[in-house]
């Protein structure tokens, strides 16, 4: 659902951008630039913006994920300590050692939230695929542009 929404939104924004850049496209077509090069230019522009956005989101997402992970872990430890020490409560977790040599302090010291590089690569690949699909409909619009008609309508 997110991918479909992204494709629709990027396609609409690109189509609106084409309408405002119609004169530029007309001039490029009239000096002999091929329609394929114009479509490639729009694709490269969208990819550059997408890569910058992905990079910023991965960096900020990593920072937020670490902070949220620490908050959740601290909440879980506080809750477990509260239930384990409460004599009036029906719940008792009992021994939390679970037959291991690792203490809770060792576990907390080693706790680290990370985002897998494979997931990051998948985000980049999926994002570029979304951009590629999003440029298809606007590229059909470019293919039907007539430079003479565009330039005559500007007067």
N, C-alpha and C positions, 0 to 999 in steps of 0.2 A: 504494500500500500504506500509506503514511504517513497519507494523508487518510482512508482507510477505518478505520485504527486509531484515529485521532483522533476520528472520528465515534462509533465504538463506545465508546471510553473516556468521552467527554464525555456520551454518552447514558446510560451506566450510572451515572456519578456524579450526573447530574441526576435520574435515577429514584430513586436512593438518597436524595438530598436531598429529593425530594418526599415520601418516606415519613416522614422526620423532621419535615417541615413540614406534615404532613397537618392538624394541628389549626389552624394558621394559615390554611391554605386553607379549612378548614371555616368558620372565623369570618368570613373575607372573603366567602365565598359566602352565608352566612346573613344578612349585613347588606346584601346586594344587589349586590356587586361581580360583574361578569360574568366568565364563565370565560375569555373572550378577553382581558380586561384582566389576569387572573392569568397567562395564558400570555405575554402581552407583558411583564409584569414579570419573569418568569424569563428571557425572551430578553434583555431589557435588562441584567439582572444579569450574564448570561453574556458579553454583548458588552463590557461595561465591564471585566470581569476579563480577557477575551481581548485587548482593546486595550492594557491595561497590560502584559500579558505580551509582546505583539508589540513594543511600544515598548522594553521592557527588552532583549528578545532582539536587536532591530536595533541598539541602541546597543552592547551588549556584543559582538555579532558583528562590528560594524565595527572595534572596537578589536582584537579577536583576529585578524581577517583581516589588518589592517595589520602586526601583529607577526609572524604566520606568513609573510606575503609577504616581509617583510624577511629573515627567517631563511632561507627557501628561496632567495632571490636571493643572499644572502651565501654559502650553501653551494654554489650553482652557480658563482659567481665563484671561490671557493676551489678547487673541483674542476677547473675549466677551467684555472686557473693551475698547478695541480699537474701535469696531463697535458701542458700545453704546455711545461713546463720539465723534464720527465722525459725524459732521453735513452735510458734503458733500456726504455722502454715502446714497444709497437708502435703505439700511437695517437699521432697528432700532428694537432692541429687546424689548424696552420699560421697564416696571417695571419687575425686576428680582426677586421680592419677592414671587410671585406666591401664594399669600394668606397663607403664612406660617409664623410661629414665628421664624424660623431658619434663621440666617443670613449666608451670604457666609463665613464669618470668622469662624463661628461655624462649618459649613460643612467641611471646609478645615482642621480645627483642629481635627475633628473626622475621616477624610479620612484615611483608612488603607487598603492596598492590602494584601490579605491573600490567601493561597492555601488551599482548603478544605482537611481535613484529609481523607475523602472518596476518593477523586481523587488520593491522594498519595497512599492509599491502593490499588486502582485499578491499578495504575502504577506498584506497586510491584507484584500484582497477575498476571497481563498481562505479565510482564517481566519474571516471573518464568515459565509461560505457554510457552512463546517463547523459553526459554532455554530447556524446556522439549521436545517440538516439534523438536528443533534443534539437540537434541542428538539421535533422532530416526535413522536417516540414518547412522551416524557413529557407532551406536550400532550394526547395521546389519553387518558392516565391521568387528567389533570385533568378532562377532559370527562366522565368517568364517575363522578366524585366526587359524592356526595350529602351536602349539608351536615348534614342532620338525622341521618343515619347516622353521620357522622364525630363529631359532637358527642355523640351518645348513647354511642358506644364509648369516649369519654374518661373516663366516670364509673366 
